Amino acid sequence: MASHFTVNGVAIKTPTTFKIERYNVSNMERLANATMVGDLIAQKRKFYFTYDALTGEDLDTILEALWNISGLFYTLAYTENGVAKTATVYSGSIPSELHKVSSNWVWKNVSFNLIEK
């Protein structure tokens, strides 16, 4: 199956689980009379990728796209409800666990999030 996710044009493996968190960025505060006031500054997204298991090659592709780059921000392209979308993002941490399965080594429980700029 072709990947529906690219980072700076590099296809990465489709995750086992993909989640989008949408949130409002605001400058809310309470006045002396306890009334809440504020302005909506922006609407942003946070993208969660989870992989149950990855080969070393698949993990290397992800790391080269997200971690082994000289820039801080990059373009995520993905498909949501049949519509192609993009976001300028940066990455959080990328934890992974190395496990031996039979005679092969695999990376398990690989997860990371991409936060919209």
N, C-alpha and C positions, 0 to 999 in steps of 0.2 A: 504494500500500500504506500502510495506517495505521501510524503510529509506535507502537512498543512501548516507547518510552522517554519519560518525562516528568520534568521538573525543576520542582519547586514547581507542578505542575499544567500546565506548558507543554510541549506535545509538541515533541520535537526529532527531526530526521531520523534514521532508522535507520542506524547506522554500517556501513561496508563490513566492518569487523572489530570484534567486541566480545569482550573477554577479561575473565575474572574471576580474580583471584589471591586465594586464601584463605590466611590465616596465623594463627598463634597468637602472642599477646602474652604474654610470660612474664618472670619475673625470675630467670633461670637464673644460677647461679654455681658455681664449683668450691670444694670444701672443701680443707683442707690435705692430705688424703690423695688428692686428685685425683678424688674422687667428685663427680658433678654432681647438684645439688639445685635445686629451684625450684618455683614455683607457676604454674599457668595463670591468667592474669589475665583474658584475653578472647580471643575469636575474631573476627577482623575480615576485611573484604574490600576489595580495591582493584579498581576497574572501569576498564578501558582502552577508549577509543573511538578508532577510526581511520577517517578518511574519505579515499578516494582523491581526490575532487573535490567541492566544494560551490559552490553559487551564493552570491552576496553576501547574498541574502535568508536562505538557510539558515544561513550563518555568523552573521549578525546575530541570528537567533533563539537560537542556541546562546550567543552572547556575552551577550545580554540575560538569559538564564536563569542563566548561570554567573558572569559577570564583572561585568556592570553592575548589581549588586544591592547593597543596603546591608548585608545580613547575611553572615556568614561560613559558616554551615551551611544546608543546604537538603535537601529530600527528593527522592531519586531513586526513581522507580517503573519497574519493568521486568518482563519475563516471562522466567522461567528454566524450561525443560522443561515449558512449559504452565502454570506456576504463577505467579500475580502476586506479586511481592515488592517490598519497599521498603527503603531504607537512608537514614540521615541521613549526609550526606557534605559534604566541602569539595573544592575543585578545586586541582589543581596548575597548572602552566603550560599555555598554549594556543598552541603554535606553529602558524603557517600560512604558506604561500607563495603569492603572487599570480602567476598565469601568464596570458598572452594566448593563447587558442585561437581561431584564425581572427580574427573581429572581436570576440569576447567575452572578458571577463576572468573567470577562475574561480580559486577558492582550492583549492590542491592540498596533499596531505600534511598535512591538518589532524588533529591528534591531541591528546588530553588524557586525564588520568586523574582519577577521583573516588575519594577516600579516605574510608573509613568513619570516622565520629567515634568 
